[in-house]
Amino acid sequence: MSAAVFDVAIIGYGPVGQVAAGLLGQRGLRVYVCERLVDVYQIPRAIALDHEIMRVFQQLGVAEAVQPFCEPFTNSEYFGVDGQLIRRMTMVDPPYPQGYTPSLVFTQPAVERTLRERVARMPNVEVDLGVEMLRIDQDTDGVSLAIDSPGKGMKTVRARYAIACDGGSSAVRTQLDMPLEDLDFDEPWLVVDVLVNERGLAKLPQVSVQYCEPERPCTLVIGPRNHRRWEISLKPGEDPRQVEKAEETWKLLARWLGPEDGQLWRQASYRFHALVAVEWRRGRVFLAGDAAHMQPPFLGQGMCQGVRDAANLSWKLGAVLAGEVHGAAADTLLGSYGTERKAHVRELTSRIKGIGAVICERDVDKARERDSRMLADCGGQVRGTPRQDILPRLEGGLLSKQPHAARGTLFPQPWLRTRTGKQRMDTVFGNGWRLVLADAATFRGPASAPPGLQVVDLASAPETEGVAANWFQRNECRAALVRPDNYVFGVAASTSAAAELVDEAAAMLGVAQACLA
C-alpha cells in the first residue's frame, strides 16, 4: 500500500471535476483526481452553456479553445395546444454583459477533451484514470481514499479535503449517507441526439421548439452544426427500454424526420428528477455537480449548475489552503459553499419546474387555459424573455449585510481599453477580489482588505461598450466589491463609502490588516 498527500482529492472527472481540478491546480495546489473511465464519455449529455460558464473557461485559459465547439443558442419558441405561439425565450441584446454570447449550445465530448488537455499541463495535478474509489474515510486532519487500480492493486490516497463530482449515483454521497431531498418532479423521457443530413435539416424548424402538447410534450433543440436533440416525454405504460431501440425511436421522430434524414447518435431514456442534497458538506468532504443536485433540462442549466459549484467551492478552498483565511473564519467560509449553492439550486430548480409545468400539462382543458392565460398576460403579443432573466441571485452566505438588489448577482465583465488593445476585465485584473469603481478619484483605501484585492478604476481603464456604466446606473451605485467567482459581495452608493464595504468583507474573512495589491 502506498500513501500520497494532496491538498484536494476529486472523485469523478466529468466536466465539474475537470473545472474543479483546473481552478485548484491554477492556484498551485496539489490535486489528485480519480475516475473510472479512461477517456471522456463519447456521447453528449449536456448541450447548453451560458456566458457565466464561458467566463470560468476564460479563467482556465480555454475559452478560445472551446469556441469551435460552440454556437449561439437559437430562440426557443413554445407552441400550445392548437399550435399557437405562447412564449419565446431569447438572449439579452448586445452589448453582452459577460463579454460572451449569453446562451450557447456545445458539443460536450470535444469541450471535455479541451478541459482535460488544460489540466494535463499542470504538473501539480495527478489524474488517475481507469480506477475506482472503493471507500472514503475522514478524520480531523484529512480524507483517505481507497483506490483500486486494475493490475496494480490497492492504494490509499490522502488529501486535506475531497470533492465528490461522481454524478447522480455518487458513491461518496451514498457511503457518507448524505440524503437527497425530492423537489417533486419525476417523469420518464426519451432523449434522442441525431446527426441530421442536408435533406433532413431542410425539414426542421430554424429555432428550438417546445411543443407544449398534452398528447406528448416534447422539445427540439438546435445543437452545433447538424446536431439536433429531441426530448420526448413517455406515456404511462410505454417501456423506456423499448423506445430506445432504433426502430421505435424513429417512429417517435416520424413527425420530423425518417431514417433517410440522419444518423442516430444517442437514444437514451431517463427519469427527469428534481433533487438536491440536504447537506453539501460533511466535515472535509464536499458534494458538487450531479452528486449534489439534479434538475429537469428545460432551461439547459444542468452542467452550468455544476460548474457554478466548482467555481464557488474552488476559490474558497484555495483561500483556506493558502492560509489566507484561518480558524473559525475558514470554517465559515467553507460552510458558505453549501449555504449559497443549495439556495441557488433550489430556487433555479423551482423556476425550471415552473417552465416544465408549462410544457408538460397533460390535461387538454387545463392546457388551453394555460395558453389563454399566457397570451392574456402579454396582451396577445408574445415578447422575448431572455433566458438569463430567469437565473436567481445568491442569498445568504458570504455577502454584505447591507441589502441591495445587486448583492449576490453576477457582476458584468466589460471590455476595457488598454495600452495593448481591447481586453476583457478579467484578463486585465485577474480573478481575485476586485473593487470596481465608477471613478476612484474620491476613494480612500480601507484599513483592511480581502487578500490580493485589486482596485478597478473604470475612469482610468475605460470600457468600450458601457456595460459596467449601465450596470452602475441601473443599480444606483458607484462601487461594487466582486468576489473571485464574479458574484457581487455588496455595493456602495459612493466611491468614498467603498472602503467600509471592503472592511466588512475583510472582517468576515478574519483579515485584521491587509494592503491593497
TORNUDO-236851 format. One line per field, with one value per residue (C-alpha): x, y, z; residue in three letters; residue number from 0. Coordinates in Angstrom, 2 decimals. Layout:
xx (X	...)
yy (Y	...)
zz (Z	...)
residuo (ALA	...)
num (NUM	...)
//
This chain:
xx (0.00	1.33	0.33	0.25	-0.66	-2.59	-4.39	-7.60	-8.81	-11.52	-13.65	-15.06	-13.61	-16.54	-16.87	-17.39	-14.35	-12.33	-13.20	-12.51	-9.15	-8.20	-9.18	-7.46	-4.44	-4.07	-3.60	-0.62	-2.39	-1.58	-4.66	-5.49	-8.28	-9.69	-12.12	-13.45	-13.48	-10.24	-11.50	-14.23	-17.74	-18.14	-21.87	-23.15	-25.27	-25.22	-25.89	-26.16	-23.74	-24.08	-21.81	-21.11	-19.55	-17.57	-16.16	-14.98	-13.46	-11.71	-10.23	-8.95	-7.46	-9.64	-12.37	-10.83	-10.06	-13.69	-15.20	-15.04	-17.32	-19.93	-22.64	-25.21	-28.39	-31.30	-34.50	-36.84	-40.47	-43.28	-46.37	-49.64	-52.49	-53.68	-50.22	-50.21	-47.08	-47.43	-43.86	-40.47	-37.18	-34.37	-30.96	-30.21	-29.33	-25.74	-23.53	-23.27	-22.82	-20.21	-18.18	-19.50	-22.63	-25.13	-26.54	-24.67	-25.05	-21.94	-20.50	-19.70	-17.03	-14.88	-15.18	-14.31	-11.19	-10.14	-10.57	-8.59	-5.78	-5.56	-5.37	-2.78	-0.39	-0.48	2.31	0.74	-2.44	-2.34	-5.14	-5.73	-7.96	-9.44	-9.50	-12.28	-12.72	-13.94	-14.02	-13.75	-12.87	-12.01	-10.56	-9.74	-6.69	-7.88	-9.54	-8.40	-9.47	-9.10	-8.32	-8.47	-6.14	-6.73	-3.49	-1.77	-3.74	-5.00	-3.55	-4.51	-4.62	-4.56	-5.78	-6.76	-10.15	-12.20	-14.81	-17.32	-18.01	-19.06	-22.52	-26.12	-25.40	-22.46	-20.61	-19.28	-22.73	-24.03	-21.15	-21.44	-25.23	-25.92	-29.57	-31.20	-34.33	-37.00	-38.33	-41.32	-40.55	-40.21	-41.12	-39.90	-38.45	-36.52	-33.54	-32.51	-29.47	-29.41	-26.74	-29.03	-28.11	-28.92	-32.16	-33.28	-32.18	-34.42	-37.43	-36.74	-37.57	-34.87	-35.36	-35.55	-39.10	-41.07	-44.17	-46.49	-48.95	-50.90	-50.73	-46.92	-44.92	-41.51	-38.55	-36.40	-33.02	-30.82	-27.30	-23.99	-23.70	-26.01	-26.65	-30.32	-31.72	-35.23	-36.51	-39.73	-41.99	-43.14	-46.71	-47.86	-47.27	-44.56	-41.44	-38.38	-36.07	-38.24	-38.40	-34.60	-34.47	-33.68	-36.86	-39.04	-37.10	-37.59	-41.33	-41.34	-39.29	-41.54	-43.26	-39.99	-37.58	-37.11	-34.08	-33.01	-32.63	-29.86	-27.97	-28.97	-26.14	-27.78	-31.15	-31.48	-34.44	-34.20	-36.32	-36.12	-35.72	-35.64	-33.35	-30.97	-28.64	-29.72	-26.05	-23.40	-20.53	-19.71	-16.55	-13.78	-15.88	-17.97	-20.57	-20.65	-22.47	-24.96	-23.72	-25.37	-28.35	-30.34	-32.92	-35.11	-33.38	-35.94	-33.58	-30.32	-28.79	-27.67	-23.98	-23.95	-25.09	-22.24	-19.63	-21.02	-20.49	-16.87	-16.19	-17.80	-16.01	-12.59	-11.81	-12.91	-10.86	-7.96	-8.11	-8.19	-5.41	-3.21	-3.52	-5.34	-8.27	-7.82	-9.69	-13.39	-13.44	-12.10	-14.80	-17.46	-16.10	-16.20	-19.66	-20.89	-20.44	-23.40	-25.45	-25.09	-25.24	-28.09	-30.35	-29.41	-30.03	-33.37	-34.61	-33.45	-34.89	-38.21	-38.18	-37.21	-40.10	-42.38	-41.22	-41.72	-45.27	-45.98	-44.53	-45.85	-49.53	-51.35	-54.94	-56.28	-58.67	-56.04	-53.55	-55.97	-56.49	-52.70	-52.42	-55.18	-53.67	-50.16	-51.43	-53.60	-50.62	-48.68	-51.63	-51.74	-48.28	-45.60	-42.38	-38.98	-37.89	-34.10	-33.08	-30.67	-33.59	-34.71	-31.46	-31.66	-29.08	-27.20	-28.84	-27.08	-23.52	-20.56	-22.42	-22.63	-25.16	-26.40	-29.37	-29.36	-30.88	-27.40	-25.94	-25.42	-25.77	-23.16	-21.04	-20.58	-17.29	-16.78	-14.35	-11.65	-9.38	-5.78	-2.36	-2.28	-5.76	-9.27	-9.36	-11.93	-11.82	-10.77	-7.83	-6.59	-7.34	-7.46	-10.00	-9.37	-11.29	-11.93	-13.27	-14.78	-15.22	-17.01	-14.39	-11.65	-10.89	-12.50	-11.56	-9.53	-8.07	-9.65	-7.94	-8.12	-9.00	-9.53	-6.17	-4.95	-7.70	-7.43	-8.94	-10.54	-10.94	-13.15	-12.14	-8.51	-9.29	-12.27	-14.66	-15.60	-19.33	-20.66	-21.69	-20.42	-21.53	-25.06	-24.93	-23.91	-26.61	-29.29	-28.36	-27.89	-24.42	-20.83	-18.79	-19.08	-16.96	-16.69	-15.73	-13.32	-16.30	-17.53	-20.54	-21.18	-20.37	-22.01	-22.23	-21.69	-23.59	-20.35	-16.69	-15.88	-18.13	-16.49	-13.82	-16.48	-17.64	-14.09	-13.63	-16.83	-15.59	-12.20	-13.86	-15.92	-12.73	-10.97	-8.46	-7.23	-4.83	-4.02	-2.66	-4.22	-2.47)
yy (0.00	3.41	6.71	10.15	13.51	16.10	19.32	18.22	14.88	14.96	11.88	11.93	13.58	14.76	18.48	19.51	17.56	18.94	22.54	22.00	20.36	23.19	26.01	24.43	23.46	27.03	28.11	25.78	23.32	19.60	17.91	14.23	13.11	9.61	8.42	5.01	5.81	6.05	8.63	11.26	9.91	9.93	10.65	14.17	14.61	18.35	20.55	24.09	26.57	30.21	33.23	32.70	29.33	30.84	33.32	30.38	28.85	32.18	31.96	28.48	29.75	27.59	30.00	30.44	26.72	25.67	28.26	25.97	23.52	26.13	28.07	30.64	29.10	29.91	31.37	28.79	29.05	27.47	26.29	25.49	23.03	24.39	25.17	28.85	30.60	31.20	32.05	32.91	32.54	34.69	36.15	39.55	42.13	43.25	44.52	41.24	41.68	38.95	39.52	36.33	35.19	34.75	31.35	28.66	25.11	22.97	19.54	18.06	15.44	17.97	20.58	17.97	16.94	20.59	20.91	17.72	18.92	22.10	20.18	17.80	20.76	21.28	19.23	19.64	17.79	13.97	12.39	8.69	7.20	3.72	3.34	3.04	4.71	1.93	3.68	7.16	7.89	11.11	12.32	15.71	16.14	14.92	12.39	8.90	7.25	3.53	3.33	0.13	0.27	-2.75	-4.64	-2.53	-3.40	-1.17	2.13	4.80	8.43	11.02	14.61	17.50	17.85	15.91	16.92	14.36	15.03	11.45	12.01	11.35	7.89	9.28	6.58	9.24	10.58	7.04	5.95	9.05	8.67	12.20	12.09	13.89	16.00	15.34	18.57	16.77	16.22	12.72	11.98	9.49	10.97	9.77	11.89	11.48	13.03	12.95	14.00	15.33	15.46	18.35	16.78	16.42	19.92	21.38	19.81	21.15	24.46	27.12	27.76	25.48	24.47	23.43	21.52	22.08	19.46	17.34	14.26	14.13	17.14	17.33	19.58	20.16	21.80	23.05	21.98	22.82	22.21	19.35	18.10	18.13	16.90	15.75	15.30	13.30	12.57	8.99	7.99	5.74	2.14	2.83	0.76	3.04	0.24	-0.50	3.08	3.22	0.70	2.41	1.35	2.58	5.84	6.57	6.06	8.80	11.07	10.43	13.79	15.47	13.00	9.50	7.21	8.59	12.08	11.44	9.16	8.36	9.45	8.58	7.47	7.04	7.01	8.97	9.93	13.70	14.45	17.50	16.58	18.49	17.25	18.05	18.50	19.76	19.29	16.56	17.54	17.71	16.26	18.37	17.39	19.11	18.74	15.90	14.39	17.39	18.12	17.11	19.16	18.81	20.01	22.59	25.57	23.79	24.57	21.14	21.36	25.11	24.45	22.01	24.43	27.10	24.66	24.13	27.86	28.72	26.00	26.23	29.81	29.18	26.01	27.81	30.68	28.29	26.02	29.01	30.23	33.41	32.60	30.90	29.32	29.95	32.29	29.46	27.08	29.73	30.40	26.72	26.43	29.26	27.00	24.83	27.76	29.68	26.88	24.94	28.01	28.98	25.47	25.16	28.49	27.85	24.34	25.80	28.15	25.32	23.26	26.20	26.07	22.31	22.78	24.91	22.29	19.15	19.85	16.65	17.80	19.35	21.76	22.92	23.31	25.54	27.60	27.88	29.08	31.66	32.91	33.25	35.12	37.38	38.16	39.51	41.30	38.82	39.88	37.32	39.08	37.60	36.65	36.42	33.09	34.91	36.79	33.52	32.94	33.86	35.72	34.34	34.68	34.29	33.09	35.40	38.57	42.04	42.55	45.63	44.57	45.66	44.28	43.91	41.97	38.34	38.95	38.21	41.30	42.14	41.77	44.87	45.17	47.66	49.91	49.15	50.03	46.68	46.99	45.93	43.29	41.77	42.94	39.58	39.39	42.75	42.48	38.74	36.68	37.58	40.07	43.23	46.57	48.07	51.84	54.10	56.72	56.25	59.95	60.11	56.60	56.23	52.82	50.73	49.65	46.02	44.10	40.61	39.10	40.30	42.88	44.71	48.17	48.57	52.25	52.50	56.14	55.20	51.88	52.98	50.42	50.29	49.47	50.99	47.63	48.40	52.04	50.92	48.38	51.07	53.42	50.73	49.70	53.27	52.71	53.76	50.87	47.08	44.59	41.49	38.07	35.67	33.81	37.09	37.49	40.82	40.82	44.21	47.71	51.27	54.38	56.35	55.56	57.24	54.70	51.75	51.42	50.39	47.65	46.32	46.42	44.40	41.66	41.60	41.20	38.25	36.63	37.25	39.63	42.16	44.18	43.93	46.03	46.62	44.83)
zz (0.00	-0.97	0.52	-1.09	0.42	-1.60	-0.84	-2.57	-3.92	-6.59	-7.18	-10.70	-13.79	-15.83	-16.63	-12.99	-11.81	-14.70	-13.85	-10.15	-10.91	-13.24	-10.89	-7.90	-9.97	-11.22	-7.63	-7.32	-5.04	-5.16	-6.59	-7.07	-9.42	-9.81	-12.48	-13.55	-17.27	-19.22	-21.73	-21.87	-22.35	-26.13	-26.21	-25.49	-22.39	-21.68	-24.69	-23.29	-21.70	-20.78	-20.54	-16.86	-17.70	-20.58	-18.07	-15.94	-19.07	-19.67	-16.19	-17.04	-20.29	-22.56	-23.71	-27.16	-27.47	-26.87	-29.22	-32.30	-30.49	-29.51	-31.33	-30.17	-28.77	-31.06	-29.67	-28.12	-29.19	-27.16	-29.01	-27.30	-27.77	-31.10	-32.46	-31.47	-30.15	-26.40	-25.27	-26.72	-24.83	-26.21	-25.37	-23.92	-26.55	-27.19	-25.74	-23.89	-20.12	-19.54	-22.69	-24.32	-26.15	-23.30	-24.32	-26.22	-27.43	-27.47	-28.22	-24.83	-25.66	-27.53	-24.77	-22.12	-24.05	-24.16	-20.39	-19.79	-22.04	-19.98	-16.69	-18.16	-18.46	-14.69	-13.07	-9.62	-10.68	-10.79	-12.83	-12.20	-14.92	-15.11	-11.32	-8.78	-5.42	-3.14	0.21	1.67	5.30	7.08	10.35	11.84	9.58	6.21	3.95	2.88	-0.35	-1.01	-4.73	-6.76	-9.78	-12.05	-12.49	-9.84	-6.73	-3.95	-2.78	-0.30	-1.31	1.42	1.00	3.23	1.52	-1.02	-3.60	-4.84	-8.52	-9.15	-10.58	-9.68	-8.27	-6.23	-4.31	-1.95	-1.13	-0.63	1.62	3.78	3.93	2.68	1.56	-1.34	-0.91	-3.53	-5.02	-6.53	-10.18	-11.62	-15.24	-17.87	-21.06	-24.09	-25.17	-28.81	-30.49	-34.29	-36.78	-39.48	-43.17	-45.51	-46.62	-43.03	-42.00	-44.69	-42.96	-39.49	-37.76	-37.71	-33.99	-30.98	-30.12	-27.04	-28.13	-25.16	-26.36	-23.87	-26.11	-25.90	-24.70	-26.36	-27.06	-30.12	-29.52	-32.33	-31.41	-33.07	-36.79	-37.77	-34.23	-33.23	-29.93	-29.11	-25.59	-25.83	-22.89	-22.46	-21.82	-18.99	-19.95	-22.53	-21.93	-21.61	-22.82	-25.82	-27.10	-27.04	-29.89	-33.19	-34.97	-32.11	-31.79	-35.49	-35.02	-32.39	-34.69	-37.72	-37.25	-38.21	-39.83	-41.21	-41.14	-44.52	-42.98	-40.49	-38.15	-34.60	-32.30	-29.00	-27.75	-24.01	-21.65	-18.40	-15.47	-15.20	-11.50	-9.25	-6.34	-4.06	-1.34	2.20	3.17	0.75	3.17	5.64	7.51	4.90	2.06	-0.34	-2.95	-6.34	-9.66	-10.07	-6.80	-5.10	-7.32	-10.38	-12.24	-15.31	-18.51	-19.60	-19.35	-20.20	-16.81	-15.56	-16.38	-15.73	-12.17	-11.65	-12.98	-10.65	-7.78	-8.81	-9.20	-5.85	-3.90	-5.58	-4.60	-1.02	-0.67	-2.33	0.17	3.14	1.84	1.00	4.59	3.57	5.88	9.27	12.16	12.59	9.57	7.40	8.58	7.98	4.50	3.57	5.10	2.89	-0.15	0.73	2.03	-1.22	-3.73	-2.16	-2.01	-5.58	-6.91	-5.09	-6.44	-10.00	-9.92	-8.75	-11.74	-14.09	-12.70	-13.50	-17.11	-17.03	-15.78	-18.85	-21.18	-19.51	-18.86	-19.94	-19.44	-22.65	-20.95	-18.46	-21.30	-23.21	-20.06	-19.77	-23.36	-22.90	-19.65	-21.08	-24.13	-21.98	-19.72	-22.71	-24.27	-27.13	-28.31	-27.39	-26.47	-25.87	-22.35	-22.06	-20.53	-18.18	-16.59	-15.02	-13.11	-9.41	-7.36	-4.38	-0.99	2.37	2.73	2.16	1.20	2.66	5.42	3.59	1.44	-2.19	-5.40	-6.91	-3.98	-4.93	-8.66	-11.29	-11.95	-15.65	-17.47	-19.61	-22.47	-21.44	-23.47	-22.55	-23.90	-25.67	-27.13	-26.21	-23.44	-21.10	-17.48	-16.01	-18.41	-17.16	-13.43	-12.78	-10.88	-7.25	-5.15	-7.17	-6.05	-9.19	-9.04	-11.46	-10.57	-7.97	-7.52	-4.07	-2.96	0.20	0.98	3.74	6.95	5.85	2.72	1.32	0.27	-3.12	-3.63	-6.96	-7.44	-10.87	-11.75	-14.80	-15.19	-15.83	-17.58	-19.69	-21.09	-24.75	-24.61	-21.37	-19.87	-16.35	-16.52	-17.38	-14.55	-12.02	-13.28	-13.22	-9.67	-8.42	-7.02	-7.74	-6.36	-6.32	-4.41	-6.60	-5.27	-7.01	-8.51	-10.07	-7.74	-6.06	-2.34	-1.99	-3.41	-2.21	-3.22	-3.48	-4.03	-0.72	1.05	-0.70	2.00	4.51	2.14	1.82	5.60	6.01	3.66	5.37	8.76	7.51	6.23	9.54	7.97	10.52	8.38	4.70	1.88	-1.50	-4.35)
residuo (MET	SER	ALA	ALA	VAL	PHE	ASP	VAL	ALA	ILE	ILE	GLY	TYR	GLY	PRO	VAL	GLY	GLN	VAL	ALA	ALA	GLY	LEU	LEU	GLY	GLN	ARG	GLY	LEU	ARG	VAL	TYR	VAL	CYS	GLU	ARG	LEU	VAL	ASP	VAL	TYR	GLN	ILE	PRO	ARG	ALA	ILE	ALA	LEU	ASP	HIS	GLU	ILE	MET	ARG	VAL	PHE	GLN	GLN	LEU	GLY	VAL	ALA	GLU	ALA	VAL	GLN	PRO	PHE	CYS	GLU	PRO	PHE	THR	ASN	SER	GLU	TYR	PHE	GLY	VAL	ASP	GLY	GLN	LEU	ILE	ARG	ARG	MET	THR	MET	VAL	ASP	PRO	PRO	TYR	PRO	GLN	GLY	TYR	THR	PRO	SER	LEU	VAL	PHE	THR	GLN	PRO	ALA	VAL	GLU	ARG	THR	LEU	ARG	GLU	ARG	VAL	ALA	ARG	MET	PRO	ASN	VAL	GLU	VAL	ASP	LEU	GLY	VAL	GLU	MET	LEU	ARG	ILE	ASP	GLN	ASP	THR	ASP	GLY	VAL	SER	LEU	ALA	ILE	ASP	SER	PRO	GLY	LYS	GLY	MET	LYS	THR	VAL	ARG	ALA	ARG	TYR	ALA	ILE	ALA	CYS	ASP	GLY	GLY	SER	SER	ALA	VAL	ARG	THR	GLN	LEU	ASP	MET	PRO	LEU	GLU	ASP	LEU	ASP	PHE	ASP	GLU	PRO	TRP	LEU	VAL	VAL	ASP	VAL	LEU	VAL	ASN	GLU	ARG	GLY	LEU	ALA	LYS	LEU	PRO	GLN	VAL	SER	VAL	GLN	TYR	CYS	GLU	PRO	GLU	ARG	PRO	CYS	THR	LEU	VAL	ILE	GLY	PRO	ARG	ASN	HIS	ARG	ARG	TRP	GLU	ILE	SER	LEU	LYS	PRO	GLY	GLU	ASP	PRO	ARG	GLN	VAL	GLU	LYS	ALA	GLU	GLU	THR	TRP	LYS	LEU	LEU	ALA	ARG	TRP	LEU	GLY	PRO	GLU	ASP	GLY	GLN	LEU	TRP	ARG	GLN	ALA	SER	TYR	ARG	PHE	HIS	ALA	LEU	VAL	ALA	VAL	GLU	TRP	ARG	ARG	GLY	ARG	VAL	PHE	LEU	ALA	GLY	ASP	ALA	ALA	HIS	MET	GLN	PRO	PRO	PHE	LEU	GLY	GLN	GLY	MET	CYS	GLN	GLY	VAL	ARG	ASP	ALA	ALA	ASN	LEU	SER	TRP	LYS	LEU	GLY	ALA	VAL	LEU	ALA	GLY	GLU	VAL	HIS	GLY	ALA	ALA	ALA	ASP	THR	LEU	LEU	GLY	SER	TYR	GLY	THR	GLU	ARG	LYS	ALA	HIS	VAL	ARG	GLU	LEU	THR	SER	ARG	ILE	LYS	GLY	ILE	GLY	ALA	VAL	ILE	CYS	GLU	ARG	ASP	VAL	ASP	LYS	ALA	ARG	GLU	ARG	ASP	SER	ARG	MET	LEU	ALA	ASP	CYS	GLY	GLY	GLN	VAL	ARG	GLY	THR	PRO	ARG	GLN	ASP	ILE	LEU	PRO	ARG	LEU	GLU	GLY	GLY	LEU	LEU	SER	LYS	GLN	PRO	HIS	ALA	ALA	ARG	GLY	THR	LEU	PHE	PRO	GLN	PRO	TRP	LEU	ARG	THR	ARG	THR	GLY	LYS	GLN	ARG	MET	ASP	THR	VAL	PHE	GLY	ASN	GLY	TRP	ARG	LEU	VAL	LEU	ALA	ASP	ALA	ALA	THR	PHE	ARG	GLY	PRO	ALA	SER	ALA	PRO	PRO	GLY	LEU	GLN	VAL	VAL	ASP	LEU	ALA	SER	ALA	PRO	GLU	THR	GLU	GLY	VAL	ALA	ALA	ASN	TRP	PHE	GLN	ARG	ASN	GLU	CYS	ARG	ALA	ALA	LEU	VAL	ARG	PRO	ASP	ASN	TYR	VAL	PHE	GLY	VAL	ALA	ALA	SER	THR	SER	ALA	ALA	ALA	GLU	LEU	VAL	ASP	GLU	ALA	ALA	ALA	MET	LEU	GLY	VAL	ALA	GLN	ALA	CYS	LEU	ALA)
num (0	1	2	3	4	5	6	7	8	9	10	11	12	13	14	15	16	17	18	19	20	21	22	23	24	25	26	27	28	29	30	31	32	33	34	35	36	37	38	39	40	41	42	43	44	45	46	47	48	49	50	51	52	53	54	55	56	57	58	59	60	61	62	63	64	65	66	67	68	69	70	71	72	73	74	75	76	77	78	79	80	81	82	83	84	85	86	87	88	89	90	91	92	93	94	95	96	97	98	99	100	101	102	103	104	105	106	107	108	109	110	111	112	113	114	115	116	117	118	119	120	121	122	123	124	125	126	127	128	129	130	131	132	133	134	135	136	137	138	139	140	141	142	143	144	145	146	147	148	149	150	151	152	153	154	155	156	157	158	159	160	161	162	163	164	165	166	167	168	169	170	171	172	173	174	175	176	177	178	179	180	181	182	183	184	185	186	187	188	189	190	191	192	193	194	195	196	197	198	199	200	201	202	203	204	205	206	207	208	209	210	211	212	213	214	215	216	217	218	219	220	221	222	223	224	225	226	227	228	229	230	231	232	233	234	235	236	237	238	239	240	241	242	243	244	245	246	247	248	249	250	251	252	253	254	255	256	257	258	259	260	261	262	263	264	265	266	267	268	269	270	271	272	273	274	275	276	277	278	279	280	281	282	283	284	285	286	287	288	289	290	291	292	293	294	295	296	297	298	299	300	301	302	303	304	305	306	307	308	309	310	311	312	313	314	315	316	317	318	319	320	321	322	323	324	325	326	327	328	329	330	331	332	333	334	335	336	337	338	339	340	341	342	343	344	345	346	347	348	349	350	351	352	353	354	355	356	357	358	359	360	361	362	363	364	365	366	367	368	369	370	371	372	373	374	375	376	377	378	379	380	381	382	383	384	385	386	387	388	389	390	391	392	393	394	395	396	397	398	399	400	401	402	403	404	405	406	407	408	409	410	411	412	413	414	415	416	417	418	419	420	421	422	423	424	425	426	427	428	429	430	431	432	433	434	435	436	437	438	439	440	441	442	443	444	445	446	447	448	449	450	451	452	453	454	455	456	457	458	459	460	461	462	463	464	465	466	467	468	469	470	471	472	473	474	475	476	477	478	479	480	481	482	483	484	485	486	487	488	489	490	491	492	493	494	495	496	497	498	499	500	501	502	503	504	505	506	507	508	509	510	511	512	513	514	515	516)
//
